């Protein structure tokens, strides 16, 4: 329960003096509000009209709401340096709501940090207006002190003078400090408790003047470091367009049940680069108690600015979506679904387009990487970096049309584990038309952390290139308990040497089904035939194996170093080779 009643009683007593002095109606004079009101600077002050945002906020903070309150804003108003703060109201409920209809008006603010501040206010809806901040350390809206069940819908936030990078700048911050948009809660209640829960930020336009650097943080939704594993916040950012930010587009820390859905995030307002390392959506320790934490349907594009090339970008390293210890459960998975990252260009560093570190009960599905390019000749690039996963599905994702001058892993799934699932899944992914120089791992699904079995089915890996004279292409499935490898196509890739690798030396009662795959490698046009080779290595020494309907087609030139088909199937006990038929070589 929120402890806001003492503050409310103090405010109520103050209201007796304030509103009698203003000569307003008895309903307001005795600290009660309900019904319809306006904010209109052109009309006279009355029982139902406030001439400024300040007088409305003063009335709200002193009154008790006894029914739904609707406020229609009729005038665009410059509030100067006086931010508007709406405090908690003891009468607020799902019935007794505050609805502020902006009606296309503009609130202009000239001071630092947020213009509009929800300080413990609940059930407030603000819609259809513009908040413009002309300060060089600007903010739009701040939500704090357990402000719950609020909705910011269709609000444009313009930071028009954001010409230098300062860490206190933001469009919307849900935090415990107005000047620190990433300040998390640490107590059960009070100003250092949960900044806010069950809030919605929807259909907002978040932007700067053309050529501005962008706010250091776009939107922050902070949680509580003391109870994030069990207490849901369930905040949502949905359907927004953010066209500039400096370092982090969306930043979340110690959260539970937050959703970032169907947003368009770019730096299309920028004309030059920002910081050298950028994070578009950053989520640290997301949990899923009452609903799934979800980052889904977002479009990330045009970074560090629209039209950037590898020679004009200043972005060295790049994280599209950064998930650190995302933790779901059997009912509510951690969801990363249907996002697109495209037209992003970096230089000498690394890229982690989707960085997922120690995920548990996670669905990584239907995401896309398209035209993400880098120029470093020595760094390693990752489109999907999945590190120490437990009970995951990596299905239906795409890596396409991207370039790097160094080393590229389209999919990197490292040290997987199954605890409650029978299988981890790597299925229906597409890797096509990518180009790197030194080596490319189209699929690197590697090793086990305790029990680990993978379904690797129906993946399509075609027409990728490693252009160096000693370049390599790999399809690499290494050291699982149980394998299900069915219906994959690995074909038409170009490199001086190519690996197709399905390997496990684990001893035990394990099964490998290898069925209906097409494994094709052609090095007849390899740049260095004398050192070129194909290595199709199928080593399932102790497994019970079913090997049927596969096509293995290895082509090379007469001067090729070697083409190697190496098959050790159930070698420790030939009786465990249960099926071996209908294959084509």
C-alpha positions in Angstrom: 0.0 0.0 0.0 1.3 3.5 -0.8 1.7 5.8 2.2 0.4 9.0 0.6 -2.4 10.0 3.0 -0.5 12.3 5.4 0.7 14.4 2.4 -2.8 14.5 1.1 -4.3 15.8 4.4 -1.7 18.5 4.5 -2.5 19.5 1.0 -6.3 19.5 1.7 -5.9 21.9 4.6 -3.8 24.2 2.4 -6.5 24.1 -0.2 -9.1 25.8 2.1 -7.0 28.9 2.2 -5.9 28.8 -1.4 -9.2 28.4 -3.2 -11.3 30.6 -0.9 -8.7 33.3 -1.6 -9.2 32.7 -5.3 -12.9 33.0 -5.0 -13.7 29.7 -6.7 -16.7 27.4 -6.3 -17.4 25.7 -2.9 -16.7 22.3 -4.4 -13.1 23.3 -5.2 -12.8 25.6 -2.2 -13.3 22.6 0.1 -10.7 20.6 -1.7 -12.9 18.4 -3.9 -12.5 17.8 -7.7 -14.7 15.9 -10.1 -16.2 16.6 -13.5 -14.9 18.7 -16.4 -12.4 21.5 -16.4 -10.3 23.5 -18.9 -6.9 25.1 -19.0 -7.4 28.2 -21.1 -5.3 31.3 -20.8 -7.7 33.3 -23.0 -10.7 32.7 -20.7 -11.3 34.1 -17.2 -10.5 32.1 -14.2 -13.5 30.3 -12.9 -14.7 27.3 -11.0 -14.0 25.2 -14.0 -11.2 27.0 -15.9 -7.6 27.4 -15.0 -5.6 30.0 -16.8 -2.3 28.1 -16.5 -0.9 24.7 -16.0 0.5 25.9 -12.7 -2.9 26.9 -11.2 -4.3 23.6 -12.3 -1.5 21.6 -10.7 -1.8 23.6 -7.5 -5.5 22.8 -7.4 -5.0 19.1 -8.1 -2.3 18.8 -5.5 -4.5 20.4 -2.8 -7.8 18.7 -3.7 -9.3 15.3 -3.2 -10.7 13.7 -6.3 -14.2 12.4 -5.7 -15.0 11.3 -9.3 -13.5 11.2 -12.7 -11.8 14.4 -13.7 -11.5 15.5 -17.4 -9.3 18.5 -18.3 -9.4 19.9 -21.8 -6.4 22.1 -22.6 -7.4 25.0 -24.9 -4.3 27.1 -25.0 -0.6 26.5 -25.9 1.2 27.9 -22.9 4.9 28.7 -22.1 5.4 27.6 -18.5 8.9 29.1 -18.4 11.1 27.6 -15.7 8.2 26.3 -13.5 7.8 22.6 -14.2 4.3 21.1 -13.7 4.2 18.5 -10.9 1.1 16.3 -10.2 1.3 14.6 -6.8 -0.5 11.6 -5.4 -4.2 12.0 -4.8 -5.8 9.8 -2.2 -9.1 9.7 -4.1 -7.5 8.3 -7.3 -8.7 4.9 -8.5 -9.5 3.0 -11.6 -12.9 4.9 -11.5 -11.7 8.2 -10.2 -9.2 9.0 -13.0 -7.6 12.2 -14.3 -7.8 12.6 -18.1 -5.9 15.5 -19.7 -6.8 16.0 -23.3 -4.1 18.2 -24.9 -6.2 19.0 -28.0 -3.0 19.6 -30.1 -1.7 22.3 -27.8 1.9 22.9 -26.8 3.5 23.2 -23.3 6.8 25.0 -23.7 9.4 24.7 -20.9 12.7 26.5 -20.6 14.5 24.8 -17.7 16.4 21.6 -17.0 15.0 18.1 -16.8 11.3 17.3 -17.1 8.6 19.7 -17.9 5.8 17.4 -16.6 6.3 15.4 -13.5 4.1 12.6 -12.1 5.1 12.4 -8.5 3.2 9.4 -7.1 0.2 10.3 -9.2 -2.0 7.3 -10.2 -4.6 6.8 -13.0 -3.5 9.9 -15.0 -3.9 9.9 -18.8 -2.2 12.6 -20.9 -2.8 12.7 -24.6 -2.6 14.6 -27.9 -0.3 17.4 -27.0 3.3 18.6 -27.5 5.9 19.2 -24.8 8.8 21.3 -26.0 11.8 21.8 -23.9 14.2 24.5 -25.1 16.9 23.9 -22.4 20.3 22.4 -23.3 19.8 19.7 -20.6 16.2 18.9 -21.4 13.6 16.4 -20.3 10.0 15.8 -21.2 8.2 13.7 -18.6 9.4 12.2 -15.3 7.4 9.4 -13.6 8.5 8.6 -10.0 7.5 7.8 -6.4 5.3 4.8 -7.2 3.3 6.5 -9.9 1.1 3.7 -11.2 -1.5 3.0 -13.9 -0.7 6.2 -15.9 -0.9 6.5 -19.7 1.1 8.9 -21.9 -0.6 8.6 -25.3 0.0 10.5 -28.5 2.3 13.1 -26.8 5.0 14.6 -28.9 8.2 15.5 -27.0 10.5 18.0 -28.8 13.9 18.7 -27.4 14.7 21.7 -29.6 18.0 22.9 -28.1 19.7 19.6 -27.3 23.0 20.6 -28.8 25.4 18.9 -26.4 25.5 15.5 -24.8 24.5 15.6 -21.1 23.6 12.5 -19.1 20.6 14.1 -17.5 18.8 14.6 -20.8 15.8 12.4 -21.8 12.4 12.3 -23.4 10.7 10.2 -20.7 12.3 8.9 -17.5 10.8 6.5 -15.0 13.3 6.8 -12.2 13.8 7.9 -8.6 15.7 11.1 -9.6 14.6 13.8 -11.9 18.2 14.5 -12.8 19.3 10.9 -13.1 17.1 9.0 -15.5 18.7 5.7 -14.6 18.3 5.9 -10.8 16.6 2.7 -9.7 14.5 2.0 -6.6 16.0 0.2 -3.7 13.3 0.3 -1.0 9.9 -1.3 -0.7 7.9 2.0 -0.6 8.6 5.8 -0.8 10.6 7.9 -3.0 13.3 5.3 -3.3 10.8 2.5 -3.9 9.4 1.5 -7.3 9.5 4.5 -9.6 6.2 3.3 -11.2 4.2 0.3 -12.3 1.6 -0.6 -14.9 2.3 2.6 -16.8 1.9 2.9 -20.6 3.8 5.1 -23.0 2.0 4.8 -26.3 2.1 6.4 -29.8 4.4 9.2 -28.8 6.7 11.1 -31.2 10.1 11.7 -29.5 12.4 13.9 -31.5 14.8 16.8 -31.6 15.6 19.7 -34.0 17.5 18.6 -37.0 21.2 18.2 -36.4 20.9 18.0 -32.6 22.9 15.3 -30.8 19.9 13.8 -29.1 19.3 13.0 -25.4 21.7 10.8 -23.6 18.8 8.5 -22.8 15.7 8.3 -24.9 13.2 6.5 -22.6 14.1 4.9 -19.3 11.9 2.5 -17.3 13.8 1.7 -14.2 12.9 -1.0 -11.6 13.8 -1.8 -8.1 17.1 -3.6 -7.2 15.6 -5.1 -4.0 12.6 -6.9 -5.4 12.8 -7.1 -9.2 12.8 -10.9 -9.2 9.4 -11.2 -7.6 7.5 -7.9 -7.9 6.1 -6.9 -11.3 6.3 -3.4 -12.8 4.6 -4.3 -16.1 5.4 -1.0 -17.7 4.9 -0.7 -21.5 6.4 1.5 -24.3 4.4 0.8 -27.5 4.0 2.3 -30.9 6.3 5.3 -30.4 8.7 6.9 -32.9 12.0 8.0 -31.6 14.1 9.8 -34.2 17.2 10.8 -32.1 19.2 9.8 -29.1 22.8 10.0 -28.1 23.8 6.8 -26.2 20.8 4.6 -25.2 17.5 4.6 -27.0 15.5 2.6 -24.4 17.2 1.8 -21.0 15.8 -0.6 -18.4 17.4 -1.9 -15.2 16.1 -4.4 -12.6 12.7 -4.7 -14.2 9.9 -7.3 -14.2 7.3 -7.7 -16.9 8.2 -4.6 -19.0 7.3 -4.5 -22.6 8.9 -2.6 -25.5 6.6 -3.2 -28.5 6.3 -2.0 -32.1 8.4 1.1 -31.8 10.4 2.8 -34.5 13.8 3.9 -33.2 16.5 5.7 -35.3 18.7 8.8 -35.5 17.0 10.1 -38.6 17.0 13.7 -37.0 20.8 13.5 -36.7 23.2 14.7 -39.4 26.3 13.3 -37.8 27.3 10.5 -35.4 26.8 10.4 -31.6 28.8 8.4 -29.1 31.2 5.7 -30.5 29.3 2.9 -28.8 25.5 2.8 -29.0 22.8 0.7 -27.4 19.4 1.0 -28.9 17.4 -1.1 -26.5 19.2 -2.0 -23.3 17.6 -4.3 -20.6 19.5 -5.4 -17.5 18.1 -8.2 -15.4 14.6 -8.4 -16.8 12.3 -10.9 -15.1 8.8 -12.2 -15.9 6.7 -12.8 -12.9 3.1 -11.9 -13.9 3.6 -11.5 -17.6 6.4 -11.9 -20.1 9.1 -9.3 -20.4 8.9 -8.6 -24.1 10.9 -6.7 -26.7 8.9 -7.3 -29.9 8.0 -5.8 -33.2 10.5 -2.9 -33.0 12.2 -1.4 -36.0 15.7 -0.1 -35.4 17.4 1.7 -38.3 19.6 4.5 -39.7 22.4 4.5 -37.1 24.4 6.5 -36.4 22.6 8.8 -38.9 20.7 8.3 -42.1 22.9 7.7 -45.1 26.0 6.9 -43.0 28.7 4.8 -44.7 31.7 2.9 -43.3 33.8 5.9 -44.2 31.5 8.6 -42.6 30.3 6.7 -39.5 31.8 7.5 -36.1 30.0 4.5 -34.5 32.7 2.0 -33.6 30.6 -0.6 -31.8 26.9 -1.3 -31.9 24.3 -3.2 -29.8 20.8 -3.3 -31.3 19.1 -5.2 -28.5 21.1 -5.9 -25.3 19.6 -8.4 -22.8 21.6 -9.3 -19.7 20.3 -12.3 -17.7 16.8 -12.3 -19.1 14.8 -14.7 -17.0 11.5 -16.1 -17.8 9.6 -19.1 -16.3 7.5 -22.0 -17.6 4.4 -19.8 -17.9 5.9 -16.4 -18.9 8.9 -16.6 -21.2 11.3 -13.8 -21.9 10.3 -12.7 -25.4 12.5 -11.2 -28.2 10.3 -11.5 -31.2 9.7 -9.8 -34.6 12.3 -7.0 -34.3 14.2 -5.6 -37.3 17.6 -4.0 -37.3 18.6 -2.5 -40.6 20.8 0.1 -42.3 23.2 0.5 -39.4 26.9 1.2 -40.1 29.9 0.9 -37.7 33.6 1.1 -38.2 36.5 -0.4 -36.3 34.8 -2.1 -33.4 32.4 -5.0 -33.0 28.7 -5.5 -33.5 26.3 -7.4 -31.4 23.0 -6.8 -33.2 21.1 -9.1 -30.7 23.1 -9.7 -27.5 21.4 -12.2 -25.2 23.6 -13.1 -22.2 22.6 -16.0 -19.9 18.9 -16.3 -21.0 16.6 -18.6 -19.2 13.2 -19.6 -20.6 13.7 -17.3 -23.6 12.1 -17.2 -27.0 14.3 -15.5 -29.6 12.0 -15.7 -32.6 11.3 -14.0 -36.0 13.9 -11.3 -35.7 15.8 -9.8 -38.6 19.2 -8.3 -39.3 19.4 -6.6 -42.7 22.1 -4.4 -44.1 24.3 -3.9 -41.0 27.8 -3.1 -42.2 31.2 -2.7 -40.6 34.7 -2.0 -41.9 37.0 -3.5 -39.2 39.4 -6.0 -40.5 40.3 -7.5 -37.2 37.1 -7.4 -35.0 34.4 -10.1 -34.6 30.8 -9.3 -35.5 27.7 -11.1 -34.2 24.2 -10.9 -35.5 22.7 -13.2 -32.8 24.9 -13.7 -29.7 23.3 -16.1 -27.4 25.6 -16.9 -24.5 25.0 -19.8 -22.0 21.3 -20.2 -22.8 19.0 -22.4 -20.7 15.7 -23.6 -22.2 15.6 -21.4 -25.3 14.1 -21.3 -28.7 16.1 -19.6 -31.4 13.6 -19.9 -34.3 12.5 -18.1 -37.4 15.2 -15.4 -37.4 17.0 -13.9 -40.4 20.5 -12.6 -41.1 20.8 -11.1 -44.5 22.6 -8.6 -46.8 25.2 -7.5 -44.3 28.9 -6.9 -44.6 32.0 -6.8 -42.5 35.7 -6.8 -43.3 36.7 -9.0 -40.4 34.9 -12.0 -38.9 31.2 -12.7 -38.7 29.0 -15.1 -36.7 25.5 -14.9 -38.0 24.3 -17.2 -35.1 26.5 -17.8 -32.0 24.8 -20.1 -29.5 27.4 -21.0 -26.8 27.3 -23.5 -24.0 23.6 -24.3 -24.0 21.7 -26.2 -21.3 18.3 -27.8 -20.9 16.7 -28.1 -17.5 13.0 -28.2 -18.0 12.9 -28.4 -21.8 13.7 -31.7 -23.5 15.3 -29.7 -26.3 16.7 -26.3 -27.0 15.7 -25.3 -30.5 17.5 -23.7 -33.5 15.0 -23.9 -36.3 13.7 -22.1 -39.4 16.4 -19.5 -39.4 17.7 -17.9 -42.6 21.3 -16.8 -43.3 21.7 -15.5 -46.8 23.6 -12.9 -48.9 26.1 -11.9 -46.2 29.7 -11.1 -47.0 32.8 -11.1 -44.7 36.5 -11.3 -45.4 38.3 -13.7 -43.1 35.7 -16.3 -41.9 32.0 -16.7 -41.4 30.1 -18.9 -39.1 26.6 -19.0 -40.4 25.6 -21.3 -37.5 27.8 -21.9 -34.5 25.8 -23.9 -32.0 28.5 -25.0 -29.6 29.0 -27.3 -26.7 27.0 -28.1 -23.5 26.7 -26.7 -20.0 25.4 -29.7 -18.1 22.5 -31.4 -20.0 22.1 -30.0 -23.5 20.1 -31.3 -26.5 19.3 -29.3 -29.7 16.8 -29.5 -32.4 18.5 -27.9 -35.5 15.8 -28.1 -38.2 14.8 -26.5 -41.5 17.5 -23.8 -41.4 18.3 -22.1 -44.8 22.0 -21.1 -45.2 22.7 -20.0 -48.8 24.8 -17.6 -50.8 27.1 -16.3 -48.1 30.7 -15.3 -48.8 34.0 -15.1 -47.1 36.2 -13.4 -49.7 39.8 -13.6 -48.3 42.3 -15.9 -50.1 42.2 -18.1 -47.0 38.6 -17.4 -46.0 36.4 -20.0 -44.3 32.7 -20.7 -44.1 31.3 -22.9 -41.2 28.1 -24.7 -40.3 29.1 -25.9 -36.9 27.1 -28.1 -34.5 29.4 -29.3 -31.7 29.1 -31.6 -28.7 25.5 -32.1 -27.6 23.7 -34.9 -25.8 20.9 -35.4 -28.3 20.8 -34.2 -31.9 17.8 -33.6 -34.2 19.1 -32.2 -37.4 16.4 -32.4 -40.1 15.6 -30.6 -43.3 18.5 -28.0 -43.3 19.9 -26.5 -46.5 23.5 -25.4 -46.5 24.5 -24.7 -50.0 25.8 -22.1 -52.5 28.2 -20.5 -50.0 31.5 -19.2 -51.2 34.8 -19.4 -49.4 38.3 -20.7 -50.0 37.5 -23.5 -47.5 34.2 -24.8 -46.1 33.3 -26.8 -43.0 30.2 -28.7 -42.3 30.6 -30.0 -38.8 28.3 -32.2 -36.7 30.4 -33.6 -33.9 30.0 -35.1 -30.4 32.3 -37.4 -28.5 30.0 -37.7 -25.5 29.5 -41.3 -24.3 26.1 -42.2 -23.1 22.6 -43.2 -24.2 22.2 -40.4 -26.6 20.4 -40.2 -30.0 21.2 -38.4 -33.2 18.6 -38.0 -36.0 20.2 -36.6 -39.2 17.5 -36.6 -41.9 16.7 -35.0 -45.2 19.4 -32.3 -45.1 21.2 -30.9 -48.1 24.9 -30.2 -47.4 26.6 -28.7 -50.5 30.0 -27.1 -50.8 31.7 -26.0 -54.0 35.3 -24.6 -54.0 35.9 -25.0 -57.7 36.3 -21.2 -57.9 38.3 -20.9 -54.6 40.7 -18.0 -54.7 43.6 -20.1 -53.5 43.0 -23.7 -54.8 46.3 -25.1 -53.4 45.2 -24.4 -49.8 41.5 -24.9 -50.4 39.6 -27.7 -48.8 36.1 -29.0 -47.9 35.7 -30.7 -44.5 32.3 -32.5 -44.0 32.9 -34.0 -40.6 30.0 -36.2 -39.2 31.4 -37.6 -35.9 28.8 -39.2 -33.6 31.0 -41.9 -32.2 28.8 -43.1 -29.3 25.3 -42.0 -30.4 22.5 -44.1 -31.6 22.2 -42.7 -35.1 19.4 -42.4 -37.7 21.0 -41.1 -41.0 18.5 -41.0 -43.8 17.6 -39.0 -46.9 20.6 -36.6 -46.9 22.3 -35.1 -49.9 26.0 -34.5 -49.5 27.5 -32.8 -52.5 31.1 -31.7 -52.3 32.7 -30.2 -55.4 36.2 -28.8 -56.0 38.9 -28.2 -58.6 41.6 -30.6 -59.7 44.2 -28.5 -57.9 42.2 -28.4 -54.6 44.1 -29.5 -51.5 41.4 -31.9 -50.4 37.7 -32.7 -50.2 37.0 -34.7 -47.0 33.8 -36.6 -46.1 34.5 -38.1 -42.7 31.7 -40.2 -41.1 32.0 -41.9 -37.7 28.4 -42.9 -37.0 27.8 -45.2 -34.0 31.4 -46.3 -34.4 31.7 -47.6 -30.8 28.8 -50.0 -31.4 27.8 -50.4 -35.0 24.5 -51.9 -33.8 23.5 -48.4 -32.7 23.4 -47.3 -36.4 19.7 -47.9 -36.6 19.0 -46.3 -40.0 21.4 -45.5 -42.8 19.6 -45.3 -46.2 18.3 -43.1 -49.0 21.3 -40.8 -48.8 23.0 -39.3 -51.9 26.6 -38.5 -52.2 
